[in-house]
Amino acid sequence: MKKIAILTQPIGFNYGGIIQNYALQLTLKKMGYEVITIAREYEKVSRIKLLLHKAKTTMLKSLNNDKIKIFSDDEKNYIASEMFRFIKDNISISEKLYTDNDISTYFKTNKFDIVVVGSDQTWRPKYSPNIYNYFLDFLINDKAIIKNSICFFFRN
């Protein structure tokens, strides 16, 4: 059975990313492939950076009079737990890979036949942990693995 790696953005709280990934995995599995999504994550951030980010966000919200809350904290926690449950139950995902070395080592160890990069949002530097990884910089000398990309377009 051929092994396929899907390299996409960190799944996190991205509904579109979760559904796109689920649909792609399901389709490839039905075609007889062994499929795993690569959990390429942002490098771990120090607690001080997290605290500063939270302070900045809070300050900007107060300056913009951004007091409308769509969901309560309890509702947000419930939604997050359900999203993570769906991912755990329905998407085959690798261990978290935080660095270029992590992803390179993971691919060398797991010997994938094919890598699929997508969706199109992966090539937006703002949303990607390392944009070069989504151009498969860590596989530049690997001629054995088939490299592919995928974008979904919907028409009515």
C-alpha positions as CSV (number, residue, x, y, z in Angstrom):
1,M,0.0,0.0,0.0
2,K,1.4,3.4,-1.0
3,K,1.9,6.0,1.7
4,I,0.8,9.6,1.2
5,A,1.7,12.5,3.4
6,I,-0.6,15.6,3.3
7,L,1.2,18.8,4.2
8,T,-1.3,21.5,5.0
9,Q,-1.5,24.4,7.4
10,P,-1.7,23.7,11.1
11,I,-5.3,22.5,11.6
12,G,-6.1,24.3,14.9
13,F,-9.4,26.1,14.8
14,N,-9.7,26.4,11.1
15,Y,-13.1,24.8,10.1
16,G,-12.3,25.0,6.4
17,G,-8.9,23.4,6.9
18,I,-10.4,20.6,9.0
19,I,-13.1,19.7,6.5
20,Q,-10.8,20.0,3.5
21,N,-8.3,17.7,5.2
22,Y,-10.9,15.2,6.3
23,A,-12.4,15.0,2.7
24,L,-9.0,14.6,1.1
25,Q,-7.9,11.9,3.6
26,L,-11.2,10.1,3.2
27,T,-11.0,10.1,-0.6
28,L,-7.4,8.9,-0.7
29,K,-8.1,6.1,1.9
30,K,-11.1,4.9,-0.2
31,M,-8.7,4.8,-3.2
32,G,-6.5,2.4,-1.1
33,Y,-3.7,4.6,0.1
34,E,-2.3,4.9,3.6
35,V,-2.7,8.6,4.5
36,I,-1.4,10.8,7.2
37,T,-1.5,14.6,7.7
38,I,1.7,16.2,8.7
39,A,1.3,18.3,11.8
40,R,3.7,21.1,10.9
41,E,3.2,23.6,13.7
42,Y,4.6,27.0,14.6
43,E,7.7,26.8,16.8
44,K,6.9,26.9,20.5
45,V,6.5,30.4,21.8
46,S,7.7,31.5,25.3
47,R,5.1,32.3,27.9
48,I,6.3,35.9,27.9
49,K,5.6,36.3,24.2
50,L,2.1,34.7,24.8
51,L,1.4,37.2,27.6
52,L,2.6,40.1,25.5
53,H,0.4,39.0,22.6
54,K,-2.6,38.7,24.9
55,A,-2.0,42.2,26.3
56,K,-1.6,43.7,22.9
57,T,-4.8,42.0,21.6
58,T,-6.7,43.1,24.7
59,M,-5.5,46.7,24.3
60,L,-6.4,46.9,20.6
61,K,-9.8,45.5,21.3
62,S,-10.5,48.1,24.0
63,L,-9.2,50.9,21.7
64,N,-11.6,49.7,19.0
65,N,-14.5,49.4,21.4
66,D,-14.6,45.7,20.5
67,K,-16.9,44.6,23.3
68,I,-19.3,42.4,21.3
69,K,-18.7,38.7,22.1
70,I,-20.2,36.2,19.8
71,F,-19.5,33.2,22.0
72,S,-19.0,32.9,25.8
73,D,-15.8,31.4,27.1
74,D,-17.8,28.2,27.9
75,E,-19.2,28.0,24.4
76,K,-15.7,28.6,22.9
77,N,-14.3,25.8,25.1
78,Y,-17.1,23.5,24.0
79,I,-16.6,24.2,20.3
80,A,-12.8,23.7,20.7
81,S,-13.3,20.4,22.5
82,E,-15.7,19.2,19.8
83,M,-13.3,20.2,17.0
84,F,-10.4,18.4,18.7
85,R,-12.6,15.3,19.2
86,F,-13.5,15.3,15.5
87,I,-9.9,15.6,14.5
88,K,-8.8,12.8,16.9
89,D,-11.6,10.5,15.7
90,N,-11.5,11.2,11.9
91,I,-8.1,12.5,10.8
92,S,-4.8,10.5,10.8
93,I,-2.2,13.0,12.0
94,S,1.5,12.8,12.7
95,E,3.2,13.9,15.9
96,K,3.7,17.7,16.1
97,L,6.7,18.9,14.1
98,Y,8.0,22.3,15.1
99,T,11.2,22.8,13.2
100,D,12.7,22.3,9.8
101,N,14.8,19.5,11.2
102,D,11.7,17.8,12.7
103,I,9.9,17.7,9.3
104,S,13.0,16.6,7.4
105,T,13.7,13.8,9.9
106,Y,10.1,12.7,9.9
107,F,10.0,12.3,6.1
108,K,13.4,10.4,6.0
109,T,12.1,8.0,8.7
110,N,8.7,7.4,7.3
111,K,9.5,6.8,3.6
112,F,6.4,8.3,2.0
113,D,5.7,7.5,-1.7
114,I,3.7,10.7,-2.3
115,V,3.4,14.1,-0.7
116,V,0.4,16.3,-1.4
117,V,0.6,20.0,-0.4
118,G,-2.6,22.0,-0.1
119,S,-4.9,23.9,0.1
120,D,-3.9,27.1,-1.7
121,Q,-3.7,28.9,1.7
122,T,-0.5,27.0,2.5
123,W,1.4,29.4,0.2
124,R,0.4,32.5,2.2
125,P,3.4,33.3,4.4
126,K,1.2,34.8,7.1
127,Y,-0.5,31.5,7.7
128,S,2.4,29.1,7.4
129,P,5.0,28.1,10.0
130,N,7.7,28.1,7.3
131,I,6.6,29.0,3.8
132,Y,9.6,27.1,2.3
133,N,8.4,23.8,3.8
134,Y,5.3,24.2,1.6
135,F,7.5,24.4,-1.4
136,L,9.0,21.1,-0.1
137,D,12.5,22.6,0.5
138,F,13.3,19.6,2.8
139,L,12.7,17.2,-0.1
140,I,14.6,19.1,-2.8
141,N,17.1,16.2,-3.3
142,D,14.6,13.4,-2.9
143,K,13.8,12.1,-6.3
144,A,11.9,9.0,-5.1
145,I,8.9,10.8,-3.6
146,I,6.1,12.0,-5.9
147,K,5.4,15.7,-5.2
148,N,1.9,17.1,-5.8
149,S,-0.3,20.0,-4.8
150,I,-4.1,20.3,-4.6
151,C,-6.5,23.2,-4.6
152,F,-10.3,22.9,-4.4
153,F,-12.5,25.1,-6.5
154,F,-16.3,24.9,-6.2
155,R,-18.8,26.1,-8.7
156,N,-22.5,26.3,-8.5
